Structure formats: C-alpha cells, structure tokens
Amino acid sequence: MKVIFFGRLKEIVGLKELQIEGFEKLSDLKNHLLERYPILKNETFAIAVNFEIVHSDIELNNNDEIALLPPIAGG
C-alpha cells in the first residue's frame, strides 16, 4: 500500500510517500507510523483511505492508498 504525506507532514517525515505492506487494520498502520516517526504524535492530522476520510478503524488491502492530511486553513 502507498502512504502519502501532505503539507507539513511531508516536511516532518522527510518523505512524500512510502510503500509499505503487512498491515491489516488502519490502527496497526497508524501505530507503526507513530513509532517510526514519533514527531507525528505532536501533530493533528486526518487519514484518508482511497480518497475518503475515515474516522474509525477499518481493514486495509495492499492496494490501498492512505493519505495523512494536516489541517487546512483558508481565508
């Protein structure tokens, strides 16, 4: 699966995207990312799976696209 970092999150982790496998649940992937990039623990972000923001734990497939989205401010 592909994990894409947007905005400030891209700068924090130093990557635009990451290919990763072996996670069946979103919560497992999120925990892995927080362990791998502990600075994310201090950030607020939404998670989208296949272009839909999710608010609960869901099952993942290896062909899913996961996006970490920081808050967006406009004017």
Z-matrix of the N, CA and C atoms (Angstrom, degrees):
N
C 1 1.445
C 2 1.513 1 108.80
N 3 1.304 2 114.31 1 157.66
C 4 1.451 3 120.31 2 -179.28
C 5 1.522 4 108.99 3 -107.27
N 6 1.338 5 115.25 4 131.48
C 7 1.458 6 121.80 5 174.45
C 8 1.522 7 106.54 6 -111.25
N 9 1.331 8 116.09 7 124.96
C 10 1.461 9 121.46 8 -178.25
C 11 1.523 10 108.81 9 -114.79
N 12 1.314 11 115.46 10 132.60
C 13 1.464 12 122.01 11 178.13
C 14 1.520 13 108.62 12 -104.77
N 15 1.321 14 116.69 13 131.52
C 16 1.463 15 121.50 14 -179.23
C 17 1.523 16 111.39 15 -113.81
N 18 1.336 17 115.33 16 155.19
C 19 1.458 18 122.48 17 173.56
C 20 1.510 19 113.71 18 55.46
N 21 1.297 20 114.97 19 -134.15
C 22 1.460 21 122.61 20 -178.20
C 23 1.527 22 111.76 21 -58.51
N 24 1.325 23 117.88 22 -33.22
C 25 1.460 24 121.14 23 -178.32
C 26 1.526 25 110.77 24 -63.39
N 27 1.317 26 116.95 25 -35.14
C 28 1.465 27 122.02 26 177.11
C 29 1.527 28 109.68 27 -62.56
N 30 1.324 29 116.37 28 -42.14
C 31 1.461 30 121.23 29 178.92
C 32 1.526 31 111.39 30 -66.78
N 33 1.322 32 116.54 31 -39.99
C 34 1.463 33 121.19 32 -176.71
C 35 1.525 34 112.00 33 -65.55
N 36 1.323 35 117.04 34 -46.64
C 37 1.466 36 119.67 35 -176.96
C 38 1.529 37 112.07 36 -86.36
N 39 1.329 38 117.39 37 -15.78
C 40 1.455 39 120.74 38 178.46
C 41 1.515 40 114.00 39 78.08
N 42 1.319 41 116.89 40 17.84
C 43 1.462 42 121.89 41 179.48
C 44 1.516 43 109.98 42 -137.60
N 45 1.318 44 115.56 43 148.41
C 46 1.460 45 119.57 44 172.30
C 47 1.519 46 109.70 45 -86.41
N 48 1.347 47 115.84 46 -39.54
C 49 1.456 48 119.14 47 178.79
C 50 1.517 49 110.21 48 -151.42
N 51 1.324 50 113.65 49 165.85
C 52 1.448 51 121.97 50 -174.99
C 53 1.519 52 108.31 51 -144.71
N 54 1.319 53 117.75 52 131.96
C 55 1.465 54 122.07 53 173.35
C 56 1.527 55 107.30 54 -93.95
N 57 1.317 56 116.68 55 131.26
C 58 1.463 57 120.81 56 -176.15
C 59 1.520 58 109.10 57 -149.79
N 60 1.311 59 116.75 58 150.08
C 61 1.463 60 121.58 59 179.61
C 62 1.512 61 109.61 60 -137.26
N 63 1.333 62 114.27 61 167.37
C 64 1.450 63 119.83 62 171.31
C 65 1.519 64 115.77 63 95.91
N 66 1.315 65 117.99 64 12.32
C 67 1.458 66 120.15 65 179.37
C 68 1.519 67 109.36 66 -114.73
N 69 1.321 68 115.78 67 123.09
C 70 1.463 69 120.78 68 -178.32
C 71 1.517 70 112.57 69 -91.63
N 72 1.336 71 117.06 70 -24.55
C 73 1.469 72 121.12 71 -177.52
C 74 1.527 73 109.56 72 -125.60
N 75 1.315 74 115.40 73 147.79
C 76 1.455 75 120.80 74 178.82
C 77 1.520 76 111.46 75 -60.00
N 78 1.317 77 117.48 76 -38.89
C 79 1.465 78 120.15 77 -179.32
C 80 1.524 79 111.42 78 -61.91
N 81 1.332 80 117.56 79 -37.09
C 82 1.468 81 120.51 80 178.24
C 83 1.524 82 110.84 81 -66.38
N 84 1.331 83 116.88 82 -41.99
C 85 1.456 84 120.80 83 178.07
C 86 1.522 85 110.63 84 -64.31
N 87 1.325 86 116.86 85 -45.12
C 88 1.462 87 120.34 86 -179.83
C 89 1.524 88 110.75 87 -61.40
N 90 1.322 89 117.71 88 -44.44
C 91 1.469 90 120.65 89 177.83
C 92 1.522 91 111.40 90 -60.48
N 93 1.320 92 116.74 91 -40.73
C 94 1.467 93 121.03 92 177.91
C 95 1.534 94 110.74 93 -61.76
N 96 1.327 95 116.39 94 -45.83
C 97 1.458 96 119.70 95 179.92
C 98 1.519 97 111.98 96 -63.83
N 99 1.332 98 117.20 97 -37.99
C 100 1.465 99 120.57 98 178.38
C 101 1.529 100 111.52 99 -68.26
N 102 1.318 101 117.26 100 -31.75
C 103 1.465 102 120.56 101 176.04
C 104 1.524 103 110.75 102 -74.29
N 105 1.313 104 116.44 103 -41.26
C 106 1.471 105 121.49 104 -178.47
C 107 1.526 106 111.67 105 -71.22
N 108 1.326 107 116.47 106 -36.34
C 109 1.467 108 122.77 107 179.80
C 110 1.528 109 108.54 108 -126.38
N 111 1.341 110 117.83 109 76.62
C 112 1.479 111 120.76 110 -174.76
C 113 1.526 112 114.34 111 -57.58
N 114 1.319 113 117.64 112 -23.57
C 115 1.465 114 119.86 113 179.37
C 116 1.529 115 111.29 114 -63.94
N 117 1.336 116 117.69 115 -22.26
C 118 1.468 117 120.55 116 177.45
C 119 1.529 118 112.24 117 -64.41
N 120 1.329 119 117.01 118 -21.61
C 121 1.471 120 120.56 119 179.42
C 122 1.523 121 111.25 120 -61.57
N 123 1.330 122 116.70 121 -24.27
C 124 1.463 123 121.72 122 -179.00
C 125 1.521 124 112.83 123 -92.32
N 126 1.320 125 117.04 124 0.62
C 127 1.455 126 121.70 125 -175.74
C 128 1.531 127 111.52 126 -107.90
N 129 1.310 128 115.47 127 150.21
C 130 1.460 129 121.94 128 172.95
C 131 1.519 130 107.60 129 -100.28
N 132 1.326 131 116.40 130 130.11
C 133 1.459 132 119.37 131 178.60
C 134 1.517 133 110.44 132 -156.48
N 135 1.309 134 114.46 133 154.16
C 136 1.462 135 122.08 134 174.22
C 137 1.525 136 107.32 135 -99.69
N 138 1.324 137 114.70 136 160.32
C 139 1.455 138 119.91 137 177.22
C 140 1.522 139 108.64 138 -122.47
N 141 1.319 140 114.92 139 130.21
C 142 1.460 141 121.23 140 175.50
C 143 1.524 142 108.38 141 -114.45
N 144 1.312 143 115.57 142 136.99
C 145 1.463 144 121.61 143 175.34
C 146 1.527 145 106.77 144 -117.29
N 147 1.305 146 114.73 145 119.54
C 148 1.473 147 120.68 146 -178.01
C 149 1.527 148 111.72 147 52.59
N 150 1.323 149 115.62 148 46.99
C 151 1.463 150 124.96 149 174.04
C 152 1.531 151 114.59 150 73.35
N 153 1.331 152 118.02 151 13.41
C 154 1.467 153 121.16 152 176.17
C 155 1.519 154 109.16 153 -123.71
N 156 1.332 155 115.99 154 125.57
C 157 1.459 156 119.66 155 177.67
C 158 1.519 157 108.72 156 -68.03
N 159 1.317 158 115.25 157 132.80
C 160 1.463 159 120.66 158 -179.42
C 161 1.522 160 109.25 159 -115.11
N 162 1.321 161 115.44 160 145.80
C 163 1.459 162 121.36 161 -178.02
C 164 1.519 163 112.25 162 -118.46
N 165 1.327 164 116.32 163 3.87
C 166 1.464 165 119.55 164 -179.71
C 167 1.523 166 108.84 165 -140.42
N 168 1.304 167 115.03 166 171.95
C 169 1.456 168 121.02 167 179.57
C 170 1.526 169 109.08 168 -73.20
N 171 1.319 170 116.91 169 129.15
C 172 1.460 171 120.79 170 178.35
C 173 1.520 172 109.15 171 -130.45
N 174 1.309 173 116.10 172 163.97
C 175 1.459 174 121.02 173 175.63
C 176 1.519 175 109.20 174 -81.01
N 177 1.333 176 115.19 175 145.00
C 178 1.457 177 121.83 176 -177.97
C 179 1.517 178 110.79 177 -113.31
N 180 1.324 179 115.00 178 156.56
C 181 1.461 180 122.90 179 173.41
C 182 1.521 181 108.23 180 -120.73
N 183 1.323 182 117.16 181 155.39
C 184 1.455 183 120.23 182 -177.87
C 185 1.520 184 114.19 183 -63.74
N 186 1.329 185 118.75 184 -17.53
C 187 1.465 186 120.36 185 178.81
C 188 1.533 187 112.77 186 -97.03
N 189 1.326 188 117.64 187 8.36
C 190 1.467 189 121.30 188 179.49
C 191 1.525 190 111.07 189 -72.47
N 192 1.333 191 114.87 190 153.95
C 193 1.454 192 122.48 191 173.17
C 194 1.523 193 107.52 192 -115.37
N 195 1.324 194 115.91 193 119.90
C 196 1.459 195 121.95 194 -177.66
C 197 1.522 196 107.73 195 -110.43
N 198 1.318 197 116.94 196 128.77
C 199 1.454 198 121.79 197 179.35
C 200 1.523 199 109.35 198 -117.75
N 201 1.326 200 115.76 199 132.35
C 202 1.461 201 121.82 200 172.80
C 203 1.518 202 107.27 201 -99.66
N 204 1.328 203 115.57 202 119.49
C 205 1.457 204 122.21 203 -170.92
C 206 1.518 205 111.33 204 -118.11
N 207 1.342 206 117.85 205 117.90
C 208 1.462 207 119.48 206 175.61
C 209 1.522 208 109.99 207 -73.89
N 210 1.329 209 117.20 208 164.56
C 211 1.465 210 119.52 209 175.83
C 212 1.534 211 110.57 210 -59.16
N 213 1.312 212 116.10 211 146.77
C 214 1.460 213 121.27 212 179.94
C 215 1.523 214 108.10 213 -115.47
N 216 1.323 215 115.53 214 130.01
C 217 1.470 216 120.38 215 177.66
C 218 1.516 217 107.97 216 -111.73
N 219 1.278 218 114.78 217 144.27
C 220 1.469 219 118.81 218 178.53
C 221 1.500 220 110.39 219 -134.45
N 222 1.266 221 115.58 220 174.99
C 223 1.446 222 118.22 221 -178.62
C 224 1.491 223 112.91 222 -144.29
